[in-house]
Structure formats: structure tokens, C-alpha cells
Amino acid sequence: MSLRQMEYLVTVVEETSFTRAAEALHVTQSALSHQIKALEREVGGPLLERLPRGVRLTPMGRAFLPDAELAVRSARQARRAARAAAGAGGGELEIATVHGLAVGVLTEAVARMRQLHPRVTLRLREYATEEELRERMARGVADLAVGYRIEDWHGPCWEIGEERIVLVVPPDDPLCDRPGAQGEPVALEELADRGWVRCGMEPWIEGRPFVDLVCGRAGFVPHTALRVEHPTTAARMAAAGAGICLVSAHLTPALVPARQLVDIGPPWRRPLTAFCRSRPTGAAEAFLRVLRQEQPPGNRPG
């Protein structure tokens, strides 16, 4: 089997479509299908199931994909590293992260990267959970990832700042009259009788959803008033009056009026980390520098 065949398979899986994959690879659909069928003959069975709309991996395909992805990503990264060492400009940079950071802390960094390096094409891959982000990065899905602190990651890691967790309350909530982030924070125990807006992308800590864990430690079981999928949706719903929710302060400026944001006491902060499988070069190294400079004052690592 060839690296090109594996790249064709990986691209079809990424695009979930032969049509879009052929466009991305600049080949005809017939040539793409021919190469996939040749790969399937070589491995001894079907790797993809053709559906009326899109494709999905067969059990054999799911077993084959991780090593194929790793080979393809390693080859692409090697080409980018070689061009960077030769001083070649432009190129591509693939960044992986979780959704909450993509729409929060990464927005200004990506915009700044585009200003400084307009010839670099950026691709952002978003994942629902930290576990999925880590698993995909271990398979080489991107050049650089931005997530939370990983204690046993075997590649290079850099702390790039921290995430502050704040409380969003309805517009008529009594807590709106407190100074919030500028004054006395609220103790979690004061929130035992409130309805919570919960997020499907809520992180799990010590084997439990974060809100269940911290409320349990405060001596109560949170009452879930509403469940949504995305943290941005949770913040907007809470701000409109559906309940209260915990959200990253990075997400709030464009979503929630300042008077509806309240700090939790003691403060909750999570370290933010950039990590990758090998020492970054070229565009990845440049983006890492941007990340370390773009953190708001007080959130930058020392």
C-alpha cells in the first residue's frame, strides 16, 4: 500500500464525502475511488461503507485508520518542517482544540497569526471533549493542540495562561447587584436552590461532570433546569433567564452583560496548555509565540 492511498482514505474520512475529498485532493472522483478500492483489495476487505449521504468506516476501517492517520500526518509534518528549515514561507498549520477554547481564547490568537503570517493557511479542528482531543493528537491529527494541563503527555508542552471560570446569572437575579468580578465573590453553597443550565461539553473531573463534582463538595446536588450541547448556548440561555451556569470568562464578553457575571469564591482557574508530538517548527513555532503573547494581562505565564 502507498502513502498516497492512505492519504486518500484519511481525506475521505475527514470530509465524510468522496466529492469533497476529491476536491480537497485535486483529483477526480473516479481516480479517488480507484485508489480506495485498490487499498481495500490490498488490506483484504472494505474500509468504507458508502451511504446515500456520506461515508462511514467499517470495523476494519476503524482498526486501520489510526495508523494510517499517523503515517499521513507524520509525512505532512515532515514536509512542513523541511520547508521551514529551508526558509520557505507560507504553508499550512493544523491546530486542534476543544470547542470552548476555539470560540474563546483562540479567536484573537488566530486573527493575530493571520496578520503576522498571511501566507500560512490555518485549519482548526474542534473536539467536544478533552479526552477526544488528546486521543486525536496522539494519532497526529494536527501540528499543535491547545487544551488544558495534561500530566502525562509524552511530547512537548507549554503553559500559555489560564482559564477563569465565572458564574452567569439571569438579569433579574439578586446576585446582579453584587460587585461580581470586581468585588466579593459568591460561595457555591449559596446556589443550592438554583436551577442550573448544563452543557453536554461540560468537562469531567475525577470521573464526574464538573458541576456535579463541585456542588457535591459544597454539600448539595445541583438541580438541572436545562441541558444544552455547547457552552456558548449555555451562557446565552443563562443570561436570558433560564438558570445559572458556569462558563469560561474567555467566552463571556460577547455573550453576557458584565452585571450578570459573578466570580465564584475561592476563584476557579484552569491552566491552559499548548502541546504537540514533537518540537514545533515553522508556522507551528510562530503560532506558539503568538499564543504566549495573546493572553490577557494577569493570565500570562511567568
C-alpha positions as CSV (number, residue, x, y, z in Angstrom):
1,M,0.0,0.0,0.0
2,S,1.2,3.5,-0.7
3,L,1.2,6.7,1.5
4,R,-0.9,8.3,-1.2
5,Q,-3.6,5.7,-0.8
6,M,-3.6,6.2,2.9
7,E,-3.9,9.9,2.4
8,Y,-6.9,9.4,0.2
9,L,-8.6,7.3,2.8
10,V,-7.8,9.8,5.6
11,T,-9.2,12.7,3.5
12,V,-12.4,10.9,2.7
13,V,-13.0,10.2,6.4
14,E,-12.2,13.8,7.3
15,E,-14.5,15.2,4.6
16,T,-17.2,12.5,5.1
17,S,-17.7,12.7,1.3
18,F,-15.9,11.4,-1.8
19,T,-16.9,14.6,-3.6
20,R,-15.4,16.9,-1.1
21,A,-12.3,14.7,-0.6
22,A,-11.7,14.7,-4.4
23,E,-11.9,18.5,-4.4
24,A,-9.5,18.8,-1.5
25,L,-7.1,16.4,-3.1
26,H,-7.4,18.0,-6.6
27,V,-8.2,14.6,-8.2
28,T,-11.3,13.2,-10.0
29,Q,-13.8,11.1,-8.0
30,S,-13.1,8.2,-10.3
31,A,-9.4,8.3,-9.5
32,L,-10.1,8.6,-5.8
33,S,-12.5,5.7,-5.8
34,H,-10.0,3.6,-7.8
35,Q,-7.2,4.2,-5.2
36,I,-9.5,3.4,-2.3
37,K,-10.7,0.2,-3.9
38,A,-7.0,-0.8,-4.6
39,L,-6.2,-0.1,-0.9
40,E,-9.2,-2.3,0.2
41,R,-8.0,-5.1,-2.1
42,E,-4.6,-4.9,-0.5
43,V,-5.8,-5.0,3.1
44,G,-8.3,-7.7,2.3
45,G,-11.7,-6.1,2.9
46,P,-13.8,-3.0,2.8
47,L,-12.6,0.0,4.8
48,L,-15.5,2.4,4.0
49,E,-19.3,1.9,3.8
50,R,-20.8,4.1,1.1
51,L,-24.1,5.7,2.3
52,P,-26.7,7.7,0.4
53,R,-25.3,10.8,2.1
54,G,-21.6,10.4,3.0
55,V,-19.5,7.5,4.1
56,R,-18.6,5.8,7.4
57,L,-15.8,3.4,8.4
58,T,-16.3,-0.3,8.6
59,P,-15.0,-2.2,11.6
60,M,-11.9,-3.0,9.5
61,G,-11.6,0.7,8.6
62,R,-11.8,1.8,12.2
63,A,-8.9,-0.6,13.0
64,F,-6.9,0.6,10.0
65,L,-7.5,4.4,10.4
66,P,-5.3,5.3,13.4
67,D,-2.0,4.0,11.9
68,A,-3.0,5.5,8.5
69,E,-3.6,8.9,10.1
70,L,-0.3,8.7,12.0
71,A,1.6,7.9,8.8
72,V,-0.1,10.7,6.8
73,R,0.2,13.3,9.5
74,S,3.9,12.4,10.1
75,A,4.6,12.8,6.4
76,R,2.8,16.1,6.2
77,Q,4.6,17.4,9.3
78,A,8.0,16.3,7.9
79,R,7.3,18.2,4.7
80,R,6.4,21.3,6.6
81,A,9.5,21.0,8.9
82,A,11.7,20.7,5.8
83,R,10.2,23.7,4.2
84,A,10.6,25.7,7.4
85,A,14.2,24.7,7.8
86,A,14.8,25.8,4.2
87,G,13.3,29.2,5.0
88,A,10.2,28.6,2.8
89,G,7.3,30.9,3.6
90,G,3.6,30.1,3.5
91,G,2.5,26.5,4.1
92,E,-0.2,25.1,6.3
93,L,-0.8,24.9,10.1
94,E,-3.3,22.5,11.6
95,I,-4.5,23.4,15.2
96,A,-6.6,21.1,17.4
97,T,-8.6,22.2,20.4
98,V,-11.9,21.9,22.3
99,H,-14.9,23.9,21.3
100,G,-14.9,26.2,24.3
101,L,-11.4,27.3,23.6
102,A,-11.9,27.6,19.9
103,V,-14.6,30.3,20.4
104,G,-12.9,31.8,23.3
105,V,-9.2,32.1,23.9
106,L,-8.1,31.1,20.4
107,T,-10.0,33.7,18.4
108,E,-7.6,36.6,19.0
109,A,-4.6,34.4,18.6
110,V,-5.8,33.1,15.2
111,A,-6.6,36.6,14.0
112,R,-3.1,37.8,15.1
113,M,-1.5,34.8,13.3
114,R,-3.3,35.7,10.1
115,Q,-2.0,39.3,10.4
116,L,1.6,38.3,11.0
117,H,1.7,35.4,8.6
118,P,-0.9,35.9,5.9
119,R,0.6,33.2,3.6
120,V,0.0,30.5,6.1
121,T,-3.2,28.5,5.6
122,L,-4.8,27.6,9.0
123,R,-7.1,24.7,9.8
124,L,-8.8,24.5,13.1
125,R,-10.1,21.1,14.3
126,E,-12.6,21.3,17.2
127,Y,-13.4,18.4,19.5
128,A,-16.2,18.0,22.1
129,T,-14.1,16.7,25.0
130,E,-10.5,16.8,26.3
131,E,-10.3,13.1,26.0
132,E,-11.1,13.1,22.3
133,L,-8.6,16.0,21.7
134,R,-5.8,14.1,23.4
135,E,-6.6,10.8,21.6
136,R,-6.7,12.5,18.3
137,M,-3.4,14.4,18.9
138,A,-1.7,11.2,19.9
139,R,-2.7,9.9,16.4
140,G,-1.1,13.0,14.8
141,V,-4.3,14.8,13.7
142,A,-2.7,18.3,14.0
143,D,0.6,20.2,14.3
144,L,-0.3,21.8,17.6
145,A,-3.1,21.5,20.2
146,V,-4.5,23.9,22.7
147,G,-6.2,22.4,25.8
148,Y,-5.8,22.0,29.5
149,R,-2.9,20.7,31.5
150,I,-2.0,17.1,30.7
151,E,0.1,15.5,33.4
152,D,1.4,12.5,31.4
153,W,1.7,13.8,27.9
154,H,4.9,12.5,26.4
155,G,5.6,15.3,23.9
156,P,6.5,19.0,24.4
157,C,4.0,21.1,26.5
158,W,3.9,24.8,27.3
159,E,1.7,26.6,29.7
160,I,0.2,29.6,27.8
161,G,-2.1,31.1,30.5
162,E,-5.1,30.1,32.5
163,E,-8.9,29.9,32.1
164,R,-11.0,31.6,34.8
165,I,-14.4,30.1,35.5
166,V,-17.3,32.5,36.3
167,L,-21.0,32.3,37.1
168,V,-23.6,33.6,34.7
169,V,-26.9,34.6,36.3
170,P,-30.3,35.8,35.0
171,P,-30.8,39.5,34.5
172,D,-33.2,39.8,37.5
173,D,-31.1,37.6,39.8
174,P,-30.2,39.3,43.2
175,L,-26.6,38.4,42.5
176,C,-26.5,41.0,39.8
177,D,-26.4,43.7,42.5
178,R,-23.2,42.4,43.9
179,P,-19.9,43.8,42.5
180,G,-19.2,40.4,40.9
181,A,-15.7,40.1,39.5
182,Q,-14.8,43.5,40.9
183,G,-15.8,42.7,44.5
184,E,-16.9,39.9,46.8
185,P,-17.4,36.5,45.0
186,V,-20.3,34.2,45.8
187,A,-19.8,31.0,47.7
188,L,-21.0,27.9,45.9
189,E,-23.2,26.9,48.9
190,E,-25.4,30.0,48.3
191,L,-26.5,28.4,45.0
192,A,-28.0,25.2,46.3
193,D,-31.6,26.2,45.5
194,R,-30.9,27.5,41.9
195,G,-31.7,25.8,38.6
196,W,-28.6,25.1,36.5
197,V,-28.1,25.2,32.8
198,R,-25.9,22.2,32.0
199,C,-23.7,21.7,28.9
200,G,-23.1,18.5,27.0
201,M,-19.5,19.5,26.6
202,E,-19.1,20.0,30.4
203,P,-15.7,18.6,31.4
204,W,-15.4,15.5,33.6
205,I,-13.1,15.7,36.6
206,E,-12.3,12.7,38.7
207,G,-14.8,10.6,36.8
208,R,-17.8,13.0,37.3
209,P,-19.3,16.0,35.5
210,F,-17.6,19.2,36.8
211,V,-20.8,20.8,38.2
212,D,-21.8,17.6,40.0
213,L,-18.4,17.3,41.5
214,V,-18.0,20.9,42.8
215,C,-21.6,21.1,44.0
216,G,-21.3,17.7,45.8
217,R,-18.2,19.0,47.6
218,A,-20.3,22.1,48.6
219,G,-22.9,19.7,50.1
220,F,-25.7,19.7,47.6
221,V,-26.9,18.1,44.4
222,P,-27.4,20.6,41.6
223,H,-30.9,20.9,40.1
224,T,-30.6,20.8,36.3
225,A,-33.2,23.1,34.8
226,L,-32.0,22.9,31.2
227,R,-29.5,20.8,29.2
228,V,-27.8,22.1,26.0
229,E,-24.8,21.0,23.9
230,H,-22.5,23.9,23.6
231,P,-21.0,26.2,26.3
232,T,-21.9,29.3,24.3
233,T,-25.5,28.2,24.2
234,A,-25.5,27.6,27.9
235,A,-24.1,31.1,28.6
236,R,-26.8,32.7,26.4
237,M,-29.6,30.7,28.0
238,A,-28.5,31.6,31.5
239,A,-28.1,35.2,30.6
240,A,-31.6,35.2,29.2
241,G,-33.0,33.9,32.5
242,A,-33.1,30.1,32.0
243,G,-31.0,29.4,35.1
244,I,-27.4,29.8,36.2
245,C,-24.3,28.3,34.6
246,L,-20.6,28.1,35.0
247,V,-18.6,29.2,31.9
248,S,-15.1,30.3,30.9
249,A,-14.5,34.0,31.2
250,H,-13.0,33.9,27.8
251,L,-16.5,33.2,26.3
252,T,-18.4,35.9,28.1
253,P,-17.5,39.4,26.7
254,A,-19.7,39.0,23.6
255,L,-22.3,36.8,25.2
256,V,-23.2,38.1,28.6
257,P,-23.6,41.6,30.1
258,A,-21.0,42.3,32.7
259,R,-23.5,42.8,35.5
260,Q,-24.7,39.2,35.1
261,L,-21.2,37.8,35.7
262,V,-20.2,36.8,39.2
263,D,-17.0,35.3,40.5
264,I,-17.0,32.1,42.5
265,G,-15.1,32.1,45.8
266,P,-12.5,30.9,46.1
267,P,-11.6,31.6,42.4
268,W,-11.6,28.7,39.9
269,R,-8.8,28.7,37.4
270,R,-7.6,26.0,35.0
271,P,-4.1,26.1,33.3
272,L,-4.2,26.3,29.6
273,T,-1.6,24.3,27.7
274,A,-0.2,24.1,24.2
275,F,1.1,20.6,23.3
276,C,2.3,18.6,20.3
277,R,4.0,15.3,19.5
278,S,7.4,16.8,18.5
279,R,9.2,20.1,18.8
280,P,7.3,22.7,16.6
281,T,9.0,24.4,13.7
282,G,7.9,26.9,11.1
283,A,4.3,28.0,11.4
284,A,3.7,25.9,14.5
285,E,6.5,27.6,16.3
286,A,5.3,31.1,15.2
287,F,1.8,30.3,16.4
288,L,3.1,29.2,19.7
289,R,4.8,32.5,20.1
290,V,1.5,34.3,19.3
291,L,-0.3,32.2,21.9
292,R,2.1,33.1,24.6
293,Q,1.8,36.8,23.8
294,E,-2.0,37.0,23.3
295,Q,-3.1,36.0,26.8
296,P,-4.8,38.9,28.7
297,P,-2.7,40.7,31.4
298,G,-2.7,38.6,34.5
299,N,-3.3,35.4,32.6
300,R,0.2,35.1,31.1
301,P,2.6,32.5,32.5
302,G,5.5,34.0,34.3
